Amino acid sequence: MNEQTHSSTPNASLSSPPDQVRAGRRAWLGLLVVLGPVLLVSMDGSILFLTMPTITHALAPTADQALWILDIYGFAVGSLLIAFGNLGDRFGRLKLLMIGATVFGLGSAGAAFSTSPEWLIGFRALMGLGGATLLPSGLAVLSELFENPRQRSQAIGIFAATFATGFAIGPVIGGLLLSRFDWGSVFLINLPVVVIFLAAAPFVLREVRATRPGRVDLLSIVLSAAGLLAAVYAIKELAAYGPSWPVLGFGVAGVLLTTWFILRQRKLEYPLVDVTLFREKVFTVAIITGVLSLFAWSAAAYLTGIYLQSVLGLPVLTAALLALPGAIVLTTVCILTPRIVEQIGQRAALVLCHFSMAAGLALLLLTTITGGIGWFIASTAVAGVGYGISFALVADTAVAAVPANRAGSAGAIAETSNEIGNALGIALLGSTAALLFRLLGPDLAPTLDETLDLDLTAGLVSEAKTAFLTGLHIAMGIAAVLCAALGILALRWIPKTDERHEAGDAR
């Protein structure tokens, strides 16, 4: 992890050992100020899941535009997270926090008043640009505020729990806002928090820079973002409109650019992503867990939001309240995960994480076009156990699996894995569901909501809903199989001795 230089209270660290230095009121107030943007960044990754039917009616996006509205934000955050972490080391974390919060606020205001799908996609991308600056810089600033290792660990734990809570409550907050206000309110809610942060941050936070930041490789940033976006664009176009030569070209370009990016990282002195870390099996399992947990959760939340509102015909407020038990389970488990690890060990916790996600997702296969509320609630509660463990454990597992001098790179990759997983879930599983709807539905409109807006007979309505539900079932079946497979991989790759050793360390 990069060394940091900062000003501190006079001789505080000289008069007492670091583990006896107590954080003052200013440090805890600084934590509170940082948590506001952290909550917004994670919440905006999921707040549209229950909002999309309303946005579809208002802006009439095409099938692929609807998916871009949802996940361009996650791709922007995920592809730029590590890059902005490096830039913050060079130019100052507090400065980047202030710039990022401003950009995030401007993007939120623009999104709230967008009049077309294209404008909304653009402003969501701008929000992602701002969000990518906030997470790594916020974490670095917290590390400076708390000199006491135990209190620093507590603060980082609160940071992680807040991030997980944002993902969990995003759909609920979105549904509650839509029950009383226009869809733009899901973005306007960000502005008061941004204003408070910009007003308070200069007084309670200090600037943090690295003494040896290294060189920022701009080509790596371009390759990672362009490769990811080109590949995902090809997948979305294929699902929405079928195969074509331009789609094939984008797909090939995405694969080639991503391959070039990986090969380039192996040669750089200061790589954007240290790909050699993946030689460690435990690290690899942890990162795949971070990707897969958000991959499954985001797709399930998005597709079940449409299911509850458009298939079962529930009001958005009811759909939001039905999502609340799962959000409570996820958040509670995230907070309790350190105790769970202390009791059963890290290996067993990761295995429990994977199989509970698989079981919860499989429960969605029991839903029908006439009923399934109970199965939905059971699914979110069971899978929420796995999601909560993953959100709390992935970063610690990844960092513990590598040498101490590479902990910073490991932590950055772990943070990125969550954001990439969130975007990929909607891109890949959402596109799978869209493809099946196009192939199996009445072929009158590209999405279920657009189809139901037409003057249809009862038979065509049933056919459209059945086609959507088939897509949901296939997508969730794929996610459940992947989670179960990763659980088996964890059993094979993570030795039992790690469980006893890590449980002892936790005590």
Protein Blocks (a to p, Z undefined) as FASTA:
>chain_A
ZZddddddehklmmpcfklpccdfklmmmmmmmmmmmmmmmmmmmmmmmmmmmmmmmnop
afklmmmmmmmmmmmmmmmmmmmmmmmmmnopklmmmmmmmmmmmmmmmmmmpcbfklmm
mmmmmmmmmmmmmmmmmmmmmmmmpmblklmmmmmmmmmmmmmmmmmmmmmmmmmmmmmm
cfklmmmmmmmmmmmmmmmmmmmpccdddfblojadfklmmmmmmmmmmmmmmmmmmmmn
opafklmmmmmmmmmmmmmmmmmmmmpmbdfbdfklmmpmklmmmmmmmmmmmmmmmmmm
mmmmmmmmmmnopafklmmmmmmmmmmmmmmmmmmmmmmmmmnojklmmmmmmmmmmmmm
mmmmmpcfkbcklmmmmmmmmmmmmmmmmmmmmmmmmmmmpcfklmmmmmmmmmmmmmmm
mmmmmmmmmmmmmmmmmmmmnolafbfklmmmpccdfklmmmmmmmmmmmmmmmmmmmmm
mmmmmmmmmmmmmcfklmmmmmmmmZZ
